[in-house]
């Protein structure tokens, strides 16, 4: 079975890795984080369609073991408004 690939408009956000070999399912947290921090609204729309709003909301509410995450505060605020529960 062939691995799913990130769309090209999202791959551009992964300048530091080979995005064509990045598995969107196994790397969901890292992808969601990167798209929220650096993506445009089109990338955010893909995020919502691919992972679903609930998954993005879960990521917004989770912190790592040190009580932190890698989301920029301005990205978190905007994402909280866009992906809020309806």
Secondary structure, 3 states (H helix, E strand, C coil): CCCCCCCHHHHCCCCCCCHHHCCCCCCHHHHHHHHHHHCCHHHHHHHHHHHCHHHHHHHHHCCCCCCCCCCCHHHHHHHHHHCCCC
